[in-house]
Amino acid sequence: MDDTSKPAVIGPPAYATLAGVLQAAHDHAACGKGHDRHGDDDIQFLEQPSMEITRLIGTGYPLGQCMKKCAEAERMIQRGQYDAAAAELFGVINYAAMAVLRLREL
């Protein structure tokens, strides 16, 4: 079992697999591609460029990124690139979370 399919040990056991996916999306941003691009200098997530752009443009920015990443993931799935597609979908989760964070600021 790879890291992306390990259930997290939080919340009700019936939702452990969901928690595992959400944890993997978090790790993708905090320790993977997102960190490599935006967190090298430990800038807080709320202060990173994508959140700043969201504040300027609105939630259409992260929601549009979700749409783009979904389309990219589908193409990867069609090519049998399942791990790469999962990584794109972690990005979808993180961009959706960004939209939620912006809504909470409003």
C-alpha positions in Angstrom: 0.0 0.0 0.0 1.5 3.4 -1.0 1.2 6.5 1.1 -1.7 7.9 -0.8 -3.9 4.9 0.1 -3.1 4.6 3.8 -6.0 5.5 5.9 -5.4 8.2 8.4 -6.0 7.5 12.1 -8.4 10.3 12.8 -12.1 10.6 13.1 -14.7 7.8 12.7 -13.2 4.5 11.3 -15.8 4.5 8.5 -14.1 7.7 7.1 -10.5 6.7 7.6 -9.9 6.2 3.8 -11.3 9.7 3.1 -9.0 11.1 5.9 -6.1 9.3 4.2 -6.7 11.0 0.9 -7.1 14.4 2.6 -3.9 13.9 4.5 -2.1 12.9 1.2 -3.4 16.1 -0.4 -2.1 18.1 2.5 1.3 16.4 2.3 1.4 17.1 -1.4 1.1 20.8 -0.7 3.2 20.9 2.5 6.0 18.5 1.5 5.7 17.9 -2.2 5.1 19.9 -5.3 3.4 22.8 -3.6 6.2 23.1 -1.0 8.8 22.9 -3.8 7.2 25.7 -5.7 5.9 28.0 -2.9 7.1 26.9 0.5 10.8 26.7 0.3 11.2 29.8 2.5 8.4 28.7 4.9 5.8 31.2 3.7 2.5 30.6 5.5 -0.1 29.0 3.2 -2.4 32.0 3.6 0.4 34.3 2.4 1.6 32.3 -0.6 1.1 33.7 -4.1 -2.0 31.5 -4.9 -3.9 32.9 -1.9 -2.8 36.4 -2.7 -4.1 36.0 -6.3 -7.3 34.6 -5.0 -7.8 37.7 -2.8 -7.2 39.9 -5.9 -9.2 38.0 -8.5 -11.7 36.1 -6.4 -12.6 32.4 -5.9 -12.8 32.0 -9.7 -9.0 31.6 -9.6 -8.8 28.5 -7.4 -12.0 27.1 -8.9 -10.7 27.5 -12.4 -7.5 25.8 -11.3 -9.6 22.9 -10.0 -11.3 22.6 -13.5 -7.9 22.7 -15.3 -6.4 20.1 -13.0 -9.5 17.8 -13.4 -9.1 18.0 -17.1 -5.3 17.2 -16.8 -6.1 14.3 -14.5 -8.6 12.8 -16.9 -6.0 12.9 -19.7 -3.5 11.2 -17.4 -6.1 8.5 -16.5 -6.7 7.9 -20.2 -3.0 7.3 -20.7 -2.8 5.0 -17.7 -0.8 7.4 -15.6 -2.7 6.8 -12.4 -0.1 8.1 -9.9 0.3 11.3 -11.9 -3.5 11.7 -12.1 -3.8 11.2 -8.3 -1.2 14.0 -7.8 -3.2 16.3 -10.0 -6.3 15.5 -8.0 -4.5 16.3 -4.8 -4.0 19.7 -6.4 -7.8 19.9 -7.0 -8.4 19.2 -3.3 -5.9 21.9 -2.3 -7.3 24.5 -4.7 -10.8 23.7 -3.4 -9.5 24.2 0.1 -8.0 27.6 -1.0 -11.5 28.6 -2.1 -12.9 27.6 1.2 -10.3 29.5 3.1 -11.1 32.6 1.1 -14.8 32.2 1.8 -13.9 32.1 5.5 -12.0 35.3 5.2 -15.0 37.0 3.7 
